[in-house]
Structures are given as C-alpha cells and as structure tokens.
C-alpha cells in the first residue's frame, strides 16, 4: 500500500523554510572553509592563509581565523561592525602568536629591544629585504625627540577642546602660536597640590576643577593598548586618589577590561580611535599607514580635536565626573593601595568585583581567577 501526500493551501514560504533548515544542517555539519591564494589578497602576500592548529589552544587560532576572514571579506565596513572587529581582545592575538612561535611556525627575531616575527619557511633574502625596508621607518617612530612631540599632539588636542568648553581647568601650553609642531611646545603642568592635598607621584596632564568635583586627566597618545595592570593605569589611580579627583583616561585604544574595571569603580575612559602625528611629520604619517609597511591605519595628522573629543570634554565630562565621584570615593583607598603597589592586581580586581556585586561574596579565591581579566 503506497502513501500519497497532498499539499493544500501551502505558500511558497514553507519551501523557503525547508530549504533554510536543510542549509543550516549542512552548514553545521560542514563549516565553511575559506582558502585564498594569489591575486585577490595581493596586499597581504600571495598564498596567504590562516589555518587552525590542533591541540588544546586551537580555539585561539580559530578566533584569529575568524577575524582574518571577516577582514578579507569586507565584514565590518559599517562603523559599528568595524569597531567590533577592532575591539577584539589583543591578548588573544598575542596568545595565538605565542602558540605559533612555540610550534615553530613563526620565528621571533630581536633587533635591539624590538621583537620581529616572520614565517618559518620565509626565504632569508626576503627577510633581509623586509628588515631593510621596515627597520628605518620604525626607528624614526621610536626616536626620543619624535616620541615627545607625538605625545604633545594629543595633549594639545585635549587642551584646545577644554579651552573651547568653558570649564575651569589647570594645565596647558603657553606658546602654541609661536611656532609649528616641528619643535616642542612649552608645557605648563598643573599644580601637584589641590585644596590642601598633594600628589605624591607627580603632576597629572590636566585637572578639571569646576563645580567642586575635580577630575584628573591623563592623555596617552600610544599605540599600546592600556591594560589595567599597566604602569600608566596604576599611576593615574595613585595621582587621582591623592587629591580625591575622578580619574579620566584618554587614549587611542582601551581594552574592555580596563573600561569595565574603571567604570565600576568611579573612573572614566575615552578612546580617540586615532593616533595623532604632528603636522610636521605628515610624510612619516603617510608612510606608517601603508599596509605593506607598518600598517598603522588609524594615524591622523595634526593636533586639532575631532568632534568626538570635543563632545566628550565639553558636553559629557562635566556630567560624567559628577556621577562617577561617589563610586570613586568608595574605592579610593583600594585605588591608592593598588597605584602605590601595596596590593597586587588580583586583589584590586577582587575588591572592585565584590564591591560592585559582579562577584556575590568573598570565598577566599574561589571566584573566577582575576588574572583572566587582563
């Protein structure tokens, strides 16, 4: 006896749903594997391919593979999507690199204090040619005189933004109209004493003191991502705790864990998403941005504040510092102890997470290992 199936009043959507279900099953059983060779990825090098490694850390390389595939296929063209890719945790990429070095697939070479990396099967003459091309450019970016002028570029942008906002602030530059940025400007440091309290460590970059709620600003025009265990974060917390000022960090890129810990404990962060180069070094800026050289894609020339920085300093900061002050004072002693090195990073993280309710109770180290929050 045979079976007959008769479909009545069935719309085309049903067939699309069935087709989608079959496609999903196939996709789950046989994930997409993209391999690219030759022309379409010329700027990355012919035959470039990211593959996963076997072993317990293979998820790290799968993460890298996903990021690379997204970049290759143009995912992230929208600003929101692009930012999501950029905020991928750099320490995951560092772990992937260490894994590849450990497996012998990537070789580390140190030239002075700087580590360089290349594929293990790269031809020696190609390696030598790349060193000859890249080292002179990188050396210029590390020159002491240039580094100080580089730092001033963002400091001046912040100064100009604060000047336009009508706030009472301390710190700045006295000779901006006198010459261009090929030479250092004269910086006026804010005082180390505020309302009878003294900063032991050294001056902040700026102090915003309007309405009686002070904020201490540190401005870092670094390529380095500033993690919460870095000396820059410790010093910011030490300085601001000494004078009961809300800590404010302005930097090119700030990882989520730094934002999370500071946000929970009364700190404020602002990412510029750009590294500012002095206008006098526009040629160098154009060079370091090239993908086939250093690839510093986010370099911007000049010391003028952009719309985001102006909004943050002129509109948002007055409100944010008032709201952050109670939380900062709650953790002020913990911040001071951490900044001065009297407690370790793990204990500082534990105090913030327990105090803010992220961890419900003290259990003598049974919480998630704080070293994972770096």
N, C-alpha and C positions, 0 to 999 in steps of 0.2 A: 504494500500500500504506500503510495507516494504522498509527499507533503506539497502543498501549494500555499504560497504566501501572496496575499493580495494587499497592496498598499492603497489606502483611500485617504484623500484629503491630506496628503503629505507634501509639505512645502519644500522648496529647494534648500532651506536652511538645515534640514535634517541631514542631507547628504554632505553639506559642508562640515557639520559637526562630526559625522562619522569619519570623514576624511581627516579632520583635525585630530581625532582620537588615535587613528592609525599612525599619523605622522608623529604624534607625541610618543607613542610606544616605541616606534623605530628610533626616534631621537634619544630616548633614554637608554635603549639597548646598544646603540651605536653612536656615541657622541661625535660631534663634528670635529674633524682633524684637518686643520688648515696647514698646508706646507707651501711656502713661497720660495721660488728660486728665480734668479735672473732679473730681467728688466723692471717689473713693477715695483721693486723695492731697491732701486739703484742707490738711493741716498743712504741706505743702511748697509750696503755692500751686497754684492751678488751672492746668491745662495744662502742668505741669512735665514736661520731657522731657530726658533726656541722650542725645545722639547723638554719633557719631564724626565726626571731621573727616578730610578727605582729606589726603594728604601723608605725609612720612616719619615724623612723630611721631604718626600716628593710633593706634598701639598704646597710647600713653599714655592717650588718651581712651577707648579700648576698655577699659582697665583700670578707669578711673573708672566707665564704664558698667556693668561687671560688679559693682563694689562697690555702686553705687546700686541696681541691680536686686535684688541679694541683700538689701539692707536693706528695699526696698519689699515684697518677697515674704515677709519674715519669716525668711529664712535666717539662721542664727546665733542662734536662740532658745536653743539649748543653750550653756552657758558656754564649752565648748571651741570651738564654731563661732564664737561671738560674739568670743572673744579672737582667733581667726584673722582676722576682719574688722578688728578694731581694730588689729592689728599690721601692716596694710597700710602699706607704706612711705610716710610723709608726703611725702617729697621727690618721689615720683611724682605725687601730687596737686598739689604746687607746680608741677611741670613742666606739668601739664595746665592749671592756671590761667594760667601764663605764655603757654602756647600760645594759649589763648582770648583773652587780652589782646592778644597780637600779631596775632591775626586780627581784632580789633575787635569780637568778640562779647561780651566782658566789658570793662567800663570800670573803671579804678582811679582812686579819688579819695583824696587825702591830706588828712586833717584833723589839723593839727599833725604829729606824727611817725607817726601811725597810718594805714596804708593800709586803705581800704574798697573793696568791689567790688560792682558791680551789672551787670545785663544791659544791653546797649547800647540795646535798644528799650524799656527801662523808662520809664514816664512821669515827668517831672520832679516832679510833685506827689507821686507815690508815693515817690520817692527822698527828697524833703524830709521826708515823714512818717516814713519809717523812720529817718532820721538823728535826728529829734527824739525818737524812741522809744528808740533804742539808745545814742546817744552819752552821755546822762546816766548810764545804768547802767554802761557801760564805764568812764567817767571815775571812778566810785566804786571800781571794782576796781583802778584804777591809782594811786589816792591813796597817797602815801608812807606815811602812818601805817597805813593798812589793809594795805599790802604787807608791812610788817614784822610785824604781828600775824599775817598769813596765813602767813608763813614760820615763825613760832613754833608754829603749830598742829601741824605735822608734827614739828618738833623736840621738842615736849613729848610727843607720842605715842611717839617713839623713846625719850625719857628715861624715860617710865613703863614701857615694855617692858623696857629694860635694867635698871631698878630691880627688876623682878619676876624677872629671870633669875638673880640671884645672882652676876653677873660683876663683876670689878673694872674699873671704867671711870671716865673723867675727863670732866667737863663736865656741865652740867645747869642747873636753875632753883632759886632759893632761896626764892621767895615764892608758890608755887602756891596754898597755902591762903588767902593773904591777901586775894585779890580775884578777880573774874571776868576773862574774857579780852577785855573791852572796853578794857582798858589793857594796856600791855606788861608782861611779867614780867621780873624781873631775871635775866639770863642769866649764868652762871658759865662762862667759857671754859676749856677745858683748857689746860695749860701748853704753851708752844712748845718746851720742852726736855724730852727724854725720854732717859734713860740716856746723858747727855753729848752727845746730838745735838740740834741746834737747827733748827726750822722757819723758814726764811728768809722765806717768803711771808706767813705769818700763821697763826693757830690753826685747827685743824680743828674741826668741830662736836662730835665725841666721839672719844675714844681708848679702845679696849678693850684692856686690857693683861694679861689673865690668862694664866697658863702661860708667860710669857716671849715669846710671839708676839703682837706688838701689831698692832692693826687701826685704821686711821684712817677715821672715818665722816664723810661729807658728806651732808647731808639737804637736798633741794631740793623744795619744795612748789610747783613751777612748772607752768604749762600747757604750756610749751615742751618739746618732745622734745629730750633732750640727746644730740646727735651727738658723735662722738669728736673733732671739730675745735673744739668749743665751749670757751670760756674756763673753764667750770666743770670740764670733764674735765682740762684742762691743769693747773689749779691743784690739783686733787685729787692728780694724779700727782706734781707738784712737792712738795707738802707731805708726802706719804707717803714719797717717796723720800728726803727729808731725814732722816727718823728710822727708815727701814727698816721701815715699817709697811704691812701689806697694805691696799691701797685698797678702800674699800667705798662704793658709791654707792647711795643710797636716793632714789628719785624717783617721780613719778606715772607717767610713761611713758618707757621707754628703748628706742630702736630696736635691731633685732637686731645691726646692725654694731657698736654700742657694746658690747653684751653680748659679741659674738664677739671683738673685739679685747682687751677687758679679761680675758675668761675665758681666752684663750690665753696671756696674759702675767701672770697672777697676780692679777687683780682680781676683785672680787665685786660683783654688782649685785642690787638688789631693787626690783621695781616695786610701788607701792602700788595702782595702778589707780584711785585716787581723789585728788582734790584736797580737802584739809581746809580748811573755813572755820571761823573762830571761832564759838562758840555765840552770842556777842553779835550776830553778823551772820547769824542764821538767815533773816531776811526777805530779805536780799540773796541768800543762797544759793538760796532757793526761786525767786527771780526769774531768776537767771542760768541755772538749769537748764531753763527753759522753751524748747521747741524754736523757738517763734516769736520768741524774743528772742536771747540769746547762745548757747543750746544747750549749756551746759557740763553735760552729762548725768551726769558722774561726781562731781560735787561732793557731799561728805559733811560734815555739821556736827559739830563737837566735836574734842577732842584726845585721845580715848581710842584706844589701839592696838587694831586688829582682830585676829582670830585668826591671819591670815597673817603680820602683822608680829610678833606675839608668837612664833610658831613660828620665824620666820627669825632673830630676835635671840636668843631664849632657847635654842633647840634646835639650829638649823642653823649659825649663825655660828661657835660655838666649834670645830666640826669643820671647816667650810669654810676658815677662816683658816689653820688648821694645814696643810691640804692645799695651799693656794694659795701659802704662803710660799716654797717652793723656786723655783717658776716666777716669782714676783715678783722675787726676788733675781737671777734670771737676766737679767731685763730692767730691773733697777733703774736702771742708768746710762742706758739708752735712754729710759726714762720721765722721768728727771730732765732730760735734754737737751731732750726734747720739751716738758716742762712749762715750762722756762725759755726756750723759744723758740730754742734753739741749733740745732735741726734742724726741718725742715718736716714737715707731716703726712704727705706722701708717703713720706719716708724712715722715719718712725716706723712706718707701716703695713708697709713693706717689711721692716724689721728683724723685726717680730713674725711676719709670714707666712713669712719664710725661716727664722727661728729655730725656729718651731713645725712646720715641714715642710709647711705649706699650699702654699708655693712651694718647689719642689725645689732650686733652685740660683740663684745670682746670675748674671744675664745682662745687667747694665747697662741695666735699664729695659725689657727685652723682656717682663717679666711683665705680667699684667693691670694696667692703669692704676689705681694706688691711689686716684685722685680719684673713681673709681666707687664706692668704699667709704665713702660719706658719707651 
